[in-house]
Amino acid sequence: MLNKLIYQPATMDFLGGIRNMKKILATMLCLAMLLSMAACGGGTSTASTPAAGSDTPAASTAEPAAQDNAAADEAPAAEEPESTGPKVFRYGTDANSTTFDPASDLQTNSGSFLVHAVGETLWTVDAEGNMVPKLAESVEFADDDSSMTIKLRQGVKFSNGNDLTADDVLFTLQHMMEMPRTASMYTWLDMDNSKAEDDYTVVLAMNSYDASLTDMLSNASCMILDKETCEADPSYGWLYGTGPYKLAGDGQGDKSGWEESVKYTLVRNDLYWGDQPYYDELDVHFYSEESTRYADFQAGNLDAVFLTEATYINNLSNGAVMDSSLISVEEPGVVGFEMASSDVTTGAFADINVRKAFAHCLDITAMVEGLGEGVYKPATSLVSEDSWAYKDLGMYEYDEAKAKEYMEKAGYSVDNPLTIAVYAEGTAWYSKLLEAAQAYCAKVGINLDLTGVADFATILPVLLSGQQDMTVGSASNGSGKDPACQLQQFGPLSDNVLIRSTDPEQVELFNKGITSHDQKERTEAYQKFMQNIHDDYLFVPIYSGTKNYGVNNAHSSFAAAIDNSCTVDPTLLTD
């Protein structure tokens, strides 16, 4: 029997009880009125200069014709004419998206931007943890947590004209489970026994209850896909979504809106079921060099820009770019050195003495504060400080002499060094951190081999295979605020996590944290789980993750358009 109501069409009070129908209807009416009022607001866009190489005309505003006083007395005042050009938002980001598949493309900032614009998930989760309806109208859990039933919004179409059905949801989730990057997020799901009861009702069977599943299904990687189109064209079909934008073109395979390694252009989707977005067009420009990206923003050729380099971030913070501001948001996870492959019993770090030596040979505070120029702060936990499961684990003491002693216990020295292969995304910031770590390690007999520091697409197969000795990255899997999303990298959930727990106590703690309905019990389990990771020297926290954006002050809605994963949702832009 289904009796745990998660949300109704107009309200999604997380794990709440069934509200009476009068309250629901009243809430729906109020929400509708508020949305109607919001849709009538907004204002006109400011004039903008097209980015270099763009043929998009800038928005303009015509001046009303002059009138003498007599004419003004006899006739009503002339209305301000509307802008003659489209409202265009120009965004500069780092890497070109390598695929249109949301299960793979979210590793780039541009990919996340694309998914938010063209696709939708079943629901989203707001800052307070409440579920907000999107493609799902209601969700109910079975009394024994063996299944969840999802009622879909009817009348929704993909941008190519196909109807959204329950089969599309099942196809999407099956795809998520088969993709290496997302498989560990869906181990709770039993697809063999999941089914479509009708075109708009999905029953998802569950292997076990996962307290983070509402966050997981709100992740942009779970954008609902058009089954028919994806199966017909695996290289391109992912791009057809139910969102308010689509790639410029005819919507039937025309890729004219995509300029490889240059930019993509998104236009309004006329088939969108909801209110049309504020901007007529989104132009997303790719830059391999952050210096060029920053220069274009400084010159006024971009409305907003994604930044990682401390120098440029500080420049914006100090007002170096006129009429612009820095927006900095804390990510859910922390960035650190993951000192083990998927099986901690093998590889260069199998000996705990090596792990201890590595942890104690690094001056994390000096690295973060020096290289980060005050932008980042050293981390002391495996989850962000705003998490309800946060525990200050302390920092490993920087002690070069102690590190040398540990290396000698492991059979190594400066004259007989141990080579450790590092695989990590080759961003300028990560490269600086690793080069600094390399210098510290050389002093105690550790040779960090950085040849595996490359673009994400290159290193991902290695990371998932467990062939690396070490990587640097975020202790986070998914965009959710639930600590389970931040700790899955260390969980026993599947073979594609980076540090798979094999200790029975760790497995028990992790499972208790993810399956319990009691937050106090979950907190205790997760904090003990993190303490064990810390005591076993499996992860060296480096800094609290942040994402930084430069934005023209004319776009005051930009800050509110950054979602829980700290990426930009362009559909929320209103100026």
C-alpha positions as CSV (number, residue, x, y, z in Angstrom):
1,M,0.0,0.0,0.0
2,L,1.3,3.5,-0.9
3,N,0.9,5.8,2.0
4,K,4.0,8.0,2.3
5,L,3.1,11.1,0.4
6,I,6.2,12.9,-0.8
7,Y,4.6,15.7,-2.8
8,Q,1.5,16.9,-4.5
9,P,1.2,19.1,-7.6
10,A,1.4,22.4,-5.8
11,T,3.4,21.5,-2.8
12,M,6.3,19.1,-2.0
13,D,6.7,19.0,1.7
14,F,9.5,16.4,2.0
15,L,8.4,13.3,3.7
16,G,5.3,15.0,5.0
17,G,1.9,13.6,5.5
18,I,-1.1,13.8,3.3
19,R,-2.6,17.3,3.3
20,N,-6.4,17.7,3.0
21,M,-7.6,18.6,-0.4
22,K,-8.8,22.1,0.4
23,K,-5.3,23.1,1.5
24,I,-3.8,21.6,-1.6
25,L,-6.2,23.4,-3.9
26,A,-5.6,26.7,-2.0
27,T,-1.9,26.3,-2.3
28,M,-2.2,25.5,-6.0
29,L,-4.3,28.6,-6.6
30,C,-1.8,30.9,-4.7
31,L,1.1,29.4,-6.6
32,A,-0.6,30.0,-9.9
33,M,-1.4,33.6,-9.0
34,L,2.3,34.2,-7.9
35,L,3.6,32.6,-11.1
36,S,1.2,34.7,-13.2
37,M,2.4,37.9,-11.4
38,A,6.1,36.9,-11.9
39,A,5.5,36.2,-15.6
40,C,4.2,39.8,-16.0
41,G,7.2,41.3,-14.4
42,G,10.7,41.4,-15.7
43,G,11.5,44.5,-17.7
44,T,13.4,45.1,-20.8
45,S,16.9,43.9,-21.5
46,T,19.9,46.2,-21.7
47,A,21.8,46.8,-24.9
48,S,24.6,44.4,-25.4
49,T,27.7,44.0,-27.6
50,P,27.9,40.7,-29.5
51,A,30.8,38.5,-28.6
52,A,33.7,38.4,-30.9
53,G,32.9,36.4,-34.0
54,S,29.2,36.5,-33.3
55,D,26.7,37.6,-36.0
56,T,23.9,38.1,-33.4
57,P,22.6,41.6,-33.5
58,A,22.7,43.6,-30.3
59,A,19.5,44.5,-28.6
60,S,18.5,48.1,-29.1
61,T,15.8,50.5,-27.8
62,A,14.3,53.2,-30.1
63,E,13.6,56.7,-28.8
64,P,10.0,57.9,-29.0
65,A,9.2,60.7,-31.4
66,A,9.2,64.2,-29.9
67,Q,5.9,65.9,-29.3
68,D,5.0,69.5,-28.6
69,N,2.9,70.4,-25.5
70,A,-0.3,70.9,-27.4
71,A,-0.2,67.5,-29.0
72,A,0.7,65.9,-25.7
73,D,-2.4,67.5,-24.1
74,E,-4.7,66.2,-26.8
75,A,-3.3,62.6,-27.2
76,P,-2.2,59.9,-24.8
77,A,1.5,59.5,-24.3
78,A,3.2,57.2,-26.7
79,E,4.2,53.8,-25.4
80,E,7.9,52.9,-25.3
81,P,8.5,50.7,-28.3
82,E,9.8,47.2,-27.7
83,S,13.3,46.2,-28.5
84,T,13.8,45.3,-32.2
85,G,16.3,42.6,-31.5
86,P,16.3,39.3,-29.6
87,K,17.2,39.3,-25.9
88,V,20.5,37.4,-25.9
89,F,22.6,36.2,-22.9
90,R,26.3,35.5,-23.6
91,Y,28.1,33.2,-21.3
92,G,31.8,32.3,-21.3
93,T,33.0,29.0,-20.0
94,D,35.9,26.6,-20.0
95,A,35.7,23.3,-21.9
96,N,33.7,22.4,-24.9
97,S,31.1,19.7,-24.3
98,T,32.3,16.5,-25.7
99,T,28.9,14.8,-25.9
100,F,25.3,15.8,-25.7
101,D,24.6,12.9,-23.3
102,P,23.8,14.4,-19.8
103,A,25.2,11.3,-18.1
104,S,28.6,12.2,-19.4
105,D,28.5,15.9,-20.1
106,L,28.0,17.3,-16.7
107,Q,31.8,17.2,-16.0
108,T,32.1,20.4,-17.9
109,N,30.6,23.7,-16.9
110,S,29.3,24.1,-20.4
111,G,27.7,20.7,-20.3
112,S,25.8,21.5,-17.1
113,F,24.6,24.8,-18.6
114,L,23.3,23.0,-21.7
115,V,21.5,20.3,-19.7
116,H,19.7,22.9,-17.5
117,A,18.5,24.8,-20.6
118,V,17.3,22.0,-22.9
119,G,16.2,19.4,-20.4
120,E,14.2,18.8,-17.2
121,T,14.3,16.4,-14.3
122,L,11.3,14.9,-12.5
123,W,11.7,17.5,-9.8
124,T,14.3,19.8,-8.3
125,V,15.3,20.3,-4.7
126,D,15.4,23.8,-3.2
127,A,18.0,25.1,-0.7
128,E,15.8,23.9,2.2
129,G,15.7,20.4,0.9
130,N,12.1,20.6,-0.3
131,M,11.1,18.9,-3.6
132,V,9.8,21.2,-6.3
133,P,7.7,19.6,-9.1
134,K,8.9,19.6,-12.7
135,L,8.0,16.7,-14.9
136,A,6.5,14.7,-12.0
137,E,3.2,15.7,-10.5
138,S,3.2,13.4,-7.5
139,V,5.5,10.8,-5.9
140,E,4.6,8.2,-3.3
141,F,6.7,5.6,-1.5
142,A,5.4,2.2,-0.6
143,D,5.0,1.5,3.1
144,D,7.9,-0.9,3.2
145,D,10.1,1.3,0.9
146,S,10.0,-1.4,-1.8
147,S,8.9,1.0,-4.5
148,M,8.0,4.5,-5.5
149,T,5.2,5.6,-7.8
150,I,5.6,8.6,-10.0
151,K,2.7,10.4,-11.7
152,L,3.9,12.4,-14.7
153,R,2.7,15.7,-15.9
154,Q,0.5,15.2,-19.0
155,G,0.7,17.1,-22.3
156,V,4.5,17.6,-22.1
157,K,6.4,17.4,-25.4
158,F,10.1,17.1,-26.3
159,S,11.5,19.8,-28.5
160,N,11.1,17.5,-31.6
161,G,7.4,17.0,-30.9
162,N,7.4,13.6,-29.3
163,D,5.2,13.2,-26.2
164,L,6.8,12.5,-22.8
165,T,5.7,9.1,-21.5
166,A,6.6,6.7,-18.7
167,D,8.7,4.7,-21.1
168,D,11.0,7.7,-21.5
169,V,11.6,7.8,-17.7
170,L,12.4,4.1,-17.6
171,F,14.8,4.5,-20.5
172,T,16.5,7.4,-18.9
173,L,17.1,5.6,-15.6
174,Q,18.3,2.4,-17.3
175,H,20.8,4.6,-19.2
176,M,21.9,6.2,-16.0
177,M,22.6,2.8,-14.5
178,E,24.6,1.7,-17.5
179,M,26.9,4.8,-17.8
180,P,30.1,4.5,-15.8
181,R,30.0,8.1,-14.4
182,T,26.5,7.8,-13.0
183,A,26.0,4.1,-12.2
184,S,26.9,4.3,-8.5
185,M,24.1,6.9,-8.0
186,Y,21.4,4.3,-8.9
187,T,22.3,1.1,-7.1
188,W,19.1,1.4,-5.1
189,L,17.1,1.0,-8.2
190,D,15.8,-2.4,-9.4
191,M,15.0,-1.9,-13.1
192,D,14.1,-5.5,-13.7
193,N,11.0,-5.1,-11.6
194,S,10.3,-1.4,-12.5
195,K,7.4,-0.8,-14.9
196,A,5.1,1.7,-16.6
197,E,1.6,1.2,-15.3
198,D,0.3,3.5,-18.0
199,D,1.7,6.3,-20.2
200,Y,1.9,8.7,-17.3
201,T,2.6,6.4,-14.3
202,V,6.0,4.9,-13.4
203,V,6.5,2.4,-10.6
204,L,10.2,2.1,-9.7
205,A,11.2,-1.0,-7.7
206,M,13.9,-0.4,-5.1
207,N,16.6,-2.8,-4.0
208,S,16.8,-0.8,-0.8
209,Y,15.8,2.6,0.5
210,D,18.3,5.4,-0.3
211,A,17.9,8.6,1.8
212,S,19.6,10.6,-1.0
213,L,17.5,9.3,-3.9
214,T,15.4,12.5,-4.1
215,D,18.6,14.5,-4.5
216,M,19.9,12.0,-7.0
217,L,16.8,12.1,-9.2
218,S,16.9,15.9,-9.1
219,N,20.5,15.9,-10.5
220,A,20.8,17.5,-13.9
221,S,22.4,14.3,-15.2
222,C,19.0,12.7,-14.8
223,M,17.4,14.9,-17.4
224,I,14.6,12.8,-18.9
225,L,15.5,11.7,-22.4
226,D,13.4,10.9,-25.5
227,K,13.7,7.2,-25.8
228,E,12.8,7.0,-29.5
229,T,15.2,9.7,-30.6
230,C,18.1,8.5,-28.5
231,E,17.8,5.0,-29.7
232,A,17.6,6.2,-33.4
233,D,20.6,8.5,-33.1
234,P,22.9,7.8,-30.1
235,S,25.3,10.5,-31.1
236,Y,22.8,13.3,-31.1
237,G,19.4,12.2,-29.7
238,W,20.3,13.2,-26.2
239,L,19.9,16.9,-27.1
240,Y,16.1,16.7,-27.4
241,G,14.6,17.7,-24.1
242,T,11.5,19.0,-22.6
243,G,13.1,22.3,-21.4
244,P,12.4,25.9,-22.5
245,Y,15.4,25.9,-24.9
246,K,16.6,23.9,-27.9
247,L,19.7,24.0,-30.1
248,A,19.3,26.5,-32.9
249,G,18.1,24.7,-36.0
250,D,15.0,22.9,-37.2
251,G,14.8,20.6,-34.2
252,Q,15.1,17.5,-36.4
253,G,18.8,16.9,-36.6
254,D,19.9,20.3,-37.7
255,K,23.2,21.0,-35.8
256,S,23.7,24.5,-37.1
257,G,23.5,25.9,-33.6
258,W,26.7,24.0,-32.7
259,E,30.1,25.3,-33.6
260,E,32.6,22.7,-32.4
261,S,35.0,24.1,-29.8
262,V,33.7,27.6,-30.5
263,K,30.1,28.0,-29.1
264,Y,26.6,26.7,-29.1
265,T,23.5,28.7,-29.6
266,L,20.2,27.9,-27.9
267,V,16.8,29.4,-28.8
268,R,13.4,29.2,-27.3
269,N,11.5,25.9,-27.5
270,D,8.1,26.8,-28.8
271,L,6.7,23.4,-27.6
272,Y,7.7,24.0,-24.0
273,W,4.8,23.2,-21.6
274,G,5.6,26.0,-19.1
275,D,6.2,29.8,-19.3
276,Q,8.7,30.9,-21.9
277,P,12.1,32.0,-20.5
278,Y,13.2,35.6,-20.4
279,Y,15.9,35.4,-23.0
280,D,15.2,34.6,-26.6
281,E,18.7,33.2,-27.2
282,L,21.6,31.8,-25.2
283,D,25.1,32.0,-26.7
284,V,27.7,29.9,-24.8
285,H,31.3,30.5,-25.8
286,F,34.1,28.0,-25.2
287,Y,37.6,29.1,-24.2
288,S,40.6,26.8,-23.7
289,E,42.5,29.6,-22.0
290,E,41.0,31.4,-19.0
291,S,43.1,34.5,-19.8
292,T,41.2,34.9,-23.1
293,R,37.9,34.2,-21.4
294,Y,38.5,36.8,-18.7
295,A,39.7,39.4,-21.3
296,D,36.5,39.0,-23.4
297,F,34.4,39.5,-20.2
298,Q,36.5,42.6,-19.3
299,A,35.9,44.0,-22.8
300,G,32.2,43.6,-22.5
301,N,31.8,40.8,-25.0
302,L,30.3,38.5,-22.4
303,D,27.5,39.0,-19.9
304,A,28.9,36.4,-17.5
305,V,32.0,34.2,-17.2
306,F,33.1,31.1,-15.3
307,L,36.4,31.5,-13.5
308,T,38.9,29.3,-11.6
309,E,42.1,31.3,-11.5
310,A,42.6,33.2,-8.2
311,T,44.1,36.2,-10.0
312,Y,41.0,36.9,-12.1
313,I,38.7,36.1,-9.2
314,N,40.5,38.6,-7.0
315,N,40.5,41.1,-9.8
316,L,36.7,41.0,-9.9
317,S,36.4,41.0,-6.2
318,N,38.5,44.2,-6.1
319,G,36.4,46.0,-8.7
320,A,38.9,45.7,-11.6
321,V,36.1,45.2,-14.1
322,M,33.7,48.1,-14.3
323,D,30.0,47.5,-13.7
324,S,30.7,43.9,-12.8
325,S,30.6,41.7,-9.7
326,L,32.1,38.5,-8.4
327,I,29.6,35.7,-7.4
328,S,31.3,33.0,-5.3
329,V,29.3,29.9,-4.1
330,E,30.4,27.0,-1.9
331,E,30.1,23.6,-3.5
332,P,28.6,20.7,-1.7
333,G,31.8,18.7,-1.4
334,V,35.5,19.3,-0.7
335,V,38.5,18.8,-2.9
336,G,41.3,16.6,-1.8
337,F,43.9,13.9,-2.7
338,E,42.3,10.5,-3.0
339,M,45.2,8.2,-2.0
340,A,44.0,4.9,-3.2
341,S,42.6,3.0,-6.2
342,S,39.2,1.4,-6.0
343,D,40.7,-1.3,-3.9
344,V,42.9,0.0,-1.1
345,T,44.7,-3.3,-0.7
346,T,46.6,-2.8,-3.9
347,G,48.7,-0.1,-5.5
348,A,51.3,2.4,-4.3
349,F,49.2,3.4,-1.2
350,A,48.5,-0.2,0.0
351,D,51.0,0.4,2.7
352,I,49.6,2.8,5.3
353,N,53.0,4.1,6.0
354,V,53.1,5.6,2.5
355,R,49.7,7.1,3.0
356,K,50.9,8.7,6.3
357,A,54.1,10.0,4.7
358,F,52.1,11.6,1.9
359,A,49.7,13.2,4.3
360,H,52.4,14.6,6.6
361,C,54.7,15.9,3.9
362,L,52.3,18.4,2.5
363,D,51.8,21.9,3.9
364,I,48.2,22.2,2.9
365,T,47.6,25.6,4.5
366,A,50.6,27.1,2.6
367,M,49.5,25.5,-0.7
368,V,45.9,26.6,-0.5
369,E,46.5,30.1,0.9
370,G,49.5,30.7,-1.4
371,L,48.3,29.4,-4.7
372,G,44.7,30.3,-4.0
373,E,45.5,33.9,-3.1
374,G,42.9,34.0,-0.4
375,V,40.1,32.7,-2.7
376,Y,40.0,29.2,-1.2
377,K,40.3,27.9,2.4
378,P,41.8,24.7,3.7
379,A,39.2,21.9,4.4
380,T,39.1,19.8,7.6
381,S,36.3,17.3,6.7
382,L,34.9,15.2,3.9
383,V,31.7,17.2,3.6
384,S,31.1,20.9,3.4
385,E,30.7,22.9,6.5
386,D,27.1,23.6,5.8
387,S,26.2,19.9,5.9
388,W,24.3,18.6,8.8
389,A,26.7,15.7,9.0
390,Y,29.8,18.0,9.2
391,K,32.6,17.0,11.6
392,D,35.9,18.8,12.0
393,L,38.4,16.0,11.5
394,G,41.4,18.3,11.8
395,M,44.3,18.7,9.4
396,Y,47.2,16.3,9.0
397,E,50.2,17.9,10.7
398,Y,52.9,19.1,8.2
399,D,56.0,17.3,9.4
400,E,58.7,16.5,6.8
401,A,60.8,14.6,9.3
402,K,57.9,12.4,10.3
403,A,57.1,11.8,6.6
404,K,60.6,10.6,6.0
405,E,60.3,8.1,8.9
406,Y,57.1,6.7,7.5
407,M,58.8,6.3,4.0
408,E,61.7,4.5,5.6
409,K,59.3,2.1,7.3
410,A,57.8,1.4,3.9
411,G,61.3,0.8,2.4
412,Y,61.8,4.0,0.5
413,S,63.9,7.1,0.8
414,V,65.0,10.2,-1.2
415,D,67.7,8.0,-2.8
416,N,65.2,5.2,-3.4
417,P,62.0,7.0,-4.2
418,L,58.5,5.5,-4.7
419,T,56.8,6.6,-8.0
420,I,53.1,7.3,-7.7
421,A,51.0,7.8,-10.8
422,V,48.5,10.7,-10.5
423,Y,45.5,10.9,-12.8
424,A,43.5,14.2,-12.5
425,E,41.7,16.7,-14.6
426,G,44.3,19.1,-16.1
427,T,42.8,22.4,-15.1
428,A,45.2,25.2,-14.4
429,W,44.2,25.2,-10.7
430,Y,44.6,21.5,-10.2
431,S,47.9,21.5,-12.1
432,K,49.3,24.2,-9.7
433,L,48.2,22.1,-6.7
434,L,49.8,19.0,-8.0
435,E,53.1,20.7,-9.0
436,A,53.3,22.1,-5.5
437,A,52.6,18.7,-4.0
438,Q,55.2,17.2,-6.3
439,A,57.9,19.5,-4.8
440,Y,56.9,18.6,-1.2
441,C,56.9,14.9,-2.0
442,A,60.3,14.9,-3.6
443,K,61.8,15.9,-0.3
444,V,60.7,12.7,1.4
445,G,61.2,10.1,-1.3
446,I,57.9,10.2,-3.3
447,N,58.1,10.8,-7.0
448,L,54.7,12.1,-8.2
449,D,54.3,11.2,-11.9
450,L,52.0,13.8,-13.4
451,T,51.8,12.5,-16.9
452,G,48.2,11.4,-16.2
453,V,47.1,15.0,-15.6
454,A,44.9,15.6,-18.7
455,D,41.4,16.4,-19.9
456,F,38.6,14.7,-18.1
457,A,37.5,12.5,-21.0
458,T,41.0,11.1,-21.2
459,I,41.4,10.2,-17.5
460,L,37.9,9.0,-16.8
461,P,38.4,5.4,-18.1
462,V,41.5,5.1,-15.9
463,L,39.7,6.5,-12.8
464,L,36.8,4.1,-13.3
465,S,39.1,1.1,-13.8
466,G,41.0,1.8,-10.6
467,Q,44.4,1.8,-12.3
468,Q,45.4,5.1,-10.8
469,D,47.4,5.4,-7.6
470,M,46.0,8.8,-6.8
471,T,43.8,11.5,-8.1
472,V,42.7,15.0,-7.0
473,G,39.1,15.9,-7.1
474,S,35.9,16.6,-5.2
475,A,34.6,14.2,-2.5
476,S,31.2,14.5,-4.1
477,N,29.0,12.4,-6.4
478,G,26.1,14.3,-7.6
479,S,24.7,17.7,-6.9
480,G,22.7,17.0,-3.8
481,K,23.2,18.5,-0.4
482,D,22.5,15.2,1.3
483,P,25.8,14.0,2.8
484,A,25.3,10.6,1.0
485,C,25.9,12.5,-2.3
486,Q,29.2,13.8,-0.9
487,L,30.4,10.5,0.5
488,Q,29.5,8.1,-2.3
489,Q,33.1,8.3,-3.6
490,F,34.1,6.2,-0.5
491,G,31.1,3.9,-0.4
492,P,30.7,0.2,-1.1
493,L,27.9,0.9,-3.6
494,S,29.6,-0.2,-6.8
495,D,32.9,-0.9,-8.6
496,N,33.1,2.5,-10.1
497,V,33.6,4.6,-6.9
498,L,37.1,5.8,-6.5
499,I,37.8,4.4,-3.0
500,R,35.6,1.4,-2.4
501,S,35.1,0.5,1.3
502,T,35.7,-3.2,2.0
503,D,36.0,-3.1,5.8
504,P,32.9,-4.6,7.3
505,E,32.5,-1.8,9.8
506,Q,32.7,0.8,7.1
507,V,30.2,-1.0,5.0
508,E,27.8,-1.2,7.9
509,L,28.2,2.5,8.8
510,F,27.7,3.6,5.2
511,N,24.6,1.5,4.7
512,K,23.2,2.8,8.0
513,G,23.7,6.3,6.9
514,I,22.0,5.8,3.6
515,T,19.1,3.6,4.6
516,S,18.0,5.1,7.9
517,H,15.0,7.6,8.1
518,D,16.4,9.1,11.3
519,Q,18.7,12.1,10.8
520,K,20.4,11.7,14.2
521,E,21.2,8.1,13.5
522,R,22.5,9.0,10.0
523,T,24.7,11.8,11.4
524,E,26.3,9.5,13.9
525,A,27.0,6.9,11.2
526,Y,28.4,9.3,8.7
527,Q,30.6,11.1,11.2
528,K,32.1,7.7,12.4
529,F,32.5,6.7,8.7
530,M,34.4,9.9,8.0
531,Q,36.6,9.6,11.1
532,N,37.6,6.1,10.0
533,I,38.6,7.4,6.5
534,H,40.6,10.1,8.2
535,D,42.3,7.7,10.6
536,D,43.1,5.3,7.7
537,Y,44.7,8.1,5.7
538,L,42.7,7.5,2.6
539,F,41.8,11.1,1.7
540,V,43.7,14.3,2.4
541,P,41.3,17.3,2.3
542,I,42.7,20.3,0.4
543,Y,40.1,23.0,0.3
544,S,36.5,23.7,0.4
545,G,35.2,23.8,-3.1
546,T,33.8,27.0,-4.6
547,K,32.6,28.1,-8.0
548,N,33.2,31.6,-9.1
549,Y,31.5,33.7,-11.7
550,G,31.9,37.2,-13.0
551,V,28.7,38.9,-14.0
552,N,27.7,42.2,-15.5
553,N,25.7,44.2,-12.9
554,A,22.9,44.6,-15.3
555,H,22.0,40.9,-14.7
556,S,20.9,41.0,-11.1
557,S,19.1,37.7,-11.3
558,F,22.3,35.7,-12.0
559,A,23.0,34.8,-8.4
560,A,19.5,33.4,-8.0
561,A,20.1,31.3,-11.2
562,I,22.8,29.2,-9.5
563,D,21.4,25.9,-8.3
564,N,22.3,23.5,-5.5
565,S,25.1,22.0,-7.6
566,C,26.6,25.5,-7.9
567,T,26.1,25.6,-11.7
568,V,24.1,28.1,-13.7
569,D,20.5,27.3,-14.6
570,P,19.8,29.8,-17.4
571,T,16.1,29.3,-17.3
572,L,16.1,31.2,-14.0
573,L,17.6,34.4,-15.5
574,T,15.1,37.3,-15.6
575,D,17.3,40.2,-16.7
